[in-house]
């Protein structure tokens, strides 16, 4: 039996649990808020706050000038130290992301400089659907939205009445103006009548021409008969 091992195992080996805590702390420092199970949130809280405390110590040392003296180089020059690299290396053992490490020392540490502990908050959400595991939110206190403690519930919006289909708009048809249409009808009738009269006249002219043409041969025949009769009379007279 293993003694002096405080905390929840979370059904993992020690190395697996350590990797889990490092990943959760990285996400917490990056997003300032994290939704996980209640057991993981309670295990993450002391782990993350210890890292924030180291960042606060580094900030205080840098402000007060309590920094170790750098070793001289080969030429004997001593470089001026402006950052507490000891604390940064200690935190870098668990936070491997350089961007998150810089965020912790440059943004989070100054924001919690005047807060002695209690950097995080855990809010229980209740059992989740599916496996029934109890969920919780763990967030940084100084980066959370201020709340007034009043629980507000969203009211269900009333169903909107279905809009009736728009009726087809029929444009009014203007009544025909009789006064304007009457002259057009009269003109058409007059033109029709005139055209009929012309046709009758043309037909009459054609009939006269045909009759004259029929009379002309008859007169010629009569003249021929008259000349023949005259010739016969002349022959008779000569015979006598």
PETACOR-V925879 format. One record per pair of residues at least 12 apart in sequence whose ideal C-beta (glycine too) atoms are under 10 Angstrom apart, sorted by the first residue. I is the first residue (numbers start at 1). J is the second residue. Records with the same first field share a line. If there is no record, write none. Layout:
BEGIN
I = J  J
END
This chain:
BEGIN
2 = 14
6 = 46
7 = 21  42  43  46  47
8 = 39  40  42  43
9 = 39  43
10 = 37  39  40  43
11 = 39
17 = 40  43
18 = 47  94
19 = 94
20 = 36  40  43  44  47
21 = 40  43  44  46  47  48  51  94
22 = 47  51  93  94  95  96  97
23 = 44  94  95  96  97
24 = 36  40  41  43  44  47  48  138
25 = 44  47  48  49  50  51  52  91  94  95  100  104
26 = 48  51  94  95  96  97  99  100  101  103  104
27 = 44  97  100
28 = 41  44  45  47  48  51  52  100  108  120  138  139  140
29 = 48  51  52  55  95  97  99  100  101  103  104  107  108  140
30 = 95  97  99  100  103  104
31 = 100  139  140  143
32 = 103  107  108  111  139  140  141  142  143  144
33 = 121  123  137  138  139  140  143  144  145
34 = 48  120  136  137  138  139  140
35 = 123  125  128  135  136  137  138  139
36 = 122  133  135  136  137  138
37 = 125  128  131  133  134  135  136
38 = 122  124  125  126  127  133  134  135  136  137  138
39 = 133  134  136
40 = 133  135  136  138
41 = 120  121  122  123  124  134  135  136  137  138  139
42 = 122  136  138
44 = 120  122  138
45 = 118  119  120  121  122  138
46 = 120
47 = 94
48 = 94  95  104  119  120  138  140
49 = 112  117  118  119  120
50 = 90  91  94
51 = 87  90  91  93  94  95  101  104  108  119
52 = 91  104  108  109  111  112  115  117  119  120  140
53 = 87  91  109  112  116  117  119
54 = 84  86  87  88  90  91  94  104  105  109
55 = 84  87  88  91  95  101  103  104  105  106  107  108  109  110  112  113  119
56 = 87  105  108  109  110  112  113  114  115  116  117  119
57 = 84  86  87  90  109
58 = 83  84  85  86  87  88  90  91  104  105  109
59 = 83  84  87  105  106  108  109  110  112  113
60 = 84  87  109  113
61 = 83  84  86  87
62 = 81  82  83  84  87  105  109
63 = 110  113
65 = 81  82
66 = 84
67 = 80  81  82  83  84  85  86
68 = 81  84  85  86
69 = 81
70 = 85
83 = 105
84 = 105
87 = 105  109
88 = 101  102  104  105
91 = 104  105
107 = 143
108 = 140  142  143
110 = 142
111 = 140  141  142  143
112 = 140  141  142  143
113 = 142
114 = 142
115 = 141  142
118 = 141
119 = 139  140  141  142  143
120 = 138  139  140  141  142  144
121 = 137  138  139  140  141  144
122 = 136  137  138  139
123 = 135  136  137  138  139  144
124 = 136  137
125 = 137
END
